[in-house]
Amino acid sequence: NSSTFSACCRQQIDAFVDELKRAQGRRTGVEARPGPPRSLHDPGDAHTTNIFVGTLATTIDEARLQREFGKYGPIGSIKVMWPRNAEEASRSHNSGFVSFMERNDAEAAYNSLHGAVLDGSEIRLAWGRAVAKPATPLPLL
């Protein structure tokens, strides 16, 4: 059954990725927090500070996300998922992630910005899986 194979492979890959993160944490001193099973959007983790940002206008970059989301508190990391191939480039939007240093700041941003319009596109927010936080937040822009 292909769905059983797929689920099994996904679990093995997730376990491997977790081990790599733990090894990187030991090298860098930034420990990855163990969490629930991995998924793109993980509403089950009440401690995550990572917000998935969907339907981003293609004009939005990391600096713009930092200016918009940074109003709510210190940010640990920002990533826009730029197109990697022609199919992705043909889409009318991008997506990304904004990870805050503190959950209460992430909740304030989530509650205020879900459905906000940036450069003509209504952004959609969802909780992303937890990621390791850096020792210091990104510098203010």
C-alpha positions in Angstrom: 0.0 0.0 0.0 1.6 3.3 -1.1 0.0 5.4 1.7 1.5 3.0 4.3 4.9 3.2 2.6 4.6 7.0 2.4 3.7 7.4 6.0 6.5 5.0 7.1 9.0 6.9 5.0 7.8 10.3 6.3 8.3 9.1 9.9 11.8 7.8 9.2 12.7 11.1 7.5 11.3 13.1 10.4 13.3 11.0 12.9 16.4 11.6 10.8 15.8 15.3 10.6 15.3 15.5 14.3 18.6 13.7 14.9 20.4 16.2 12.6 18.8 19.1 14.5 20.0 17.6 17.8 23.5 17.2 16.4 23.5 20.7 15.1 22.2 22.0 18.5 25.1 20.2 20.3 27.6 21.9 17.9 26.1 25.4 18.1 24.7 25.4 21.6 21.1 26.0 20.3 19.1 23.0 21.4 16.1 22.0 19.3 13.1 21.3 21.5 11.6 17.9 21.0 8.0 18.2 19.9 5.0 16.3 18.6 5.0 14.6 15.2 6.1 16.9 12.4 3.7 18.5 10.0 3.6 21.7 8.0 1.0 23.2 10.3 1.0 21.9 13.9 -1.9 23.3 15.9 -1.2 20.7 18.6 2.0 22.4 19.9 0.8 25.1 22.3 4.4 26.3 22.8 5.4 27.0 19.2 6.4 30.5 18.3 6.6 29.8 14.6 4.0 31.2 12.3 3.4 29.9 8.7 2.5 32.9 6.5 0.6 31.9 3.3 -0.5 33.8 0.2 2.3 36.3 0.4 2.5 38.7 -2.5 5.7 38.0 -4.6 6.9 41.5 -3.7 7.2 40.6 0.0 10.7 39.8 1.2 12.2 38.9 4.6 12.9 42.6 5.5 9.2 43.5 4.9 8.0 40.6 7.0 10.4 41.7 9.8 9.0 45.2 9.7 5.4 44.0 9.7 5.7 41.2 12.3 8.5 42.9 14.4 6.0 45.4 15.7 4.7 42.6 18.0 8.0 41.5 19.6 11.5 40.2 19.0 11.9 37.7 16.1 14.2 34.8 16.0 14.1 33.9 12.3 12.3 34.8 9.1 12.2 32.7 5.9 10.4 33.4 2.6 10.0 30.3 0.6 11.2 31.6 -2.8 10.3 29.7 -5.9 12.7 26.9 -6.8 11.4 26.0 -10.2 9.3 27.3 -13.1 6.1 25.8 -11.7 6.5 27.5 -8.3 7.5 30.8 -10.1 4.3 30.8 -12.0 2.2 31.0 -8.9 0.8 34.3 -7.9 2.1 34.1 -4.3 4.8 32.8 -2.0 4.8 31.6 1.6 7.1 31.9 4.5 7.7 31.5 8.3 8.2 34.0 11.1 9.5 32.6 14.4 9.2 34.8 17.5 11.4 34.6 20.6 8.3 34.4 22.8 4.9 32.8 22.4 2.8 35.8 23.6 4.4 38.0 21.0 3.7 35.4 18.3 0.0 35.2 19.5 -0.3 39.0 19.3 1.0 39.0 15.8 -1.1 36.0 14.7 -4.3 37.6 16.1 -3.6 41.0 14.6 -2.2 40.0 11.2 -4.3 37.0 10.2 -6.2 38.2 7.1 -4.2 41.4 6.8 -3.5 42.7 3.3 0.1 43.2 2.3 0.9 44.5 -1.1 -2.6 43.6 -2.3 -2.6 40.0 -1.0 -4.6 38.8 2.0 -2.2 36.8 4.1 -3.2 33.6 5.8 -1.5 32.5 9.0 -1.2 29.1 10.7 0.9 27.8 13.5 4.0 26.1 12.2 6.0 23.4 13.9 8.4 24.5 16.6 11.9 25.4 15.5 15.0 26.0 17.6 15.3 29.6 18.8 18.6 31.4 18.4 20.4 32.9 21.4 19.6 36.4 20.3 16.8 37.9 18.2 17.3 39.4 14.7 18.4 43.1 14.9 15.7 45.6 14.5 15.1 47.2 11.1 
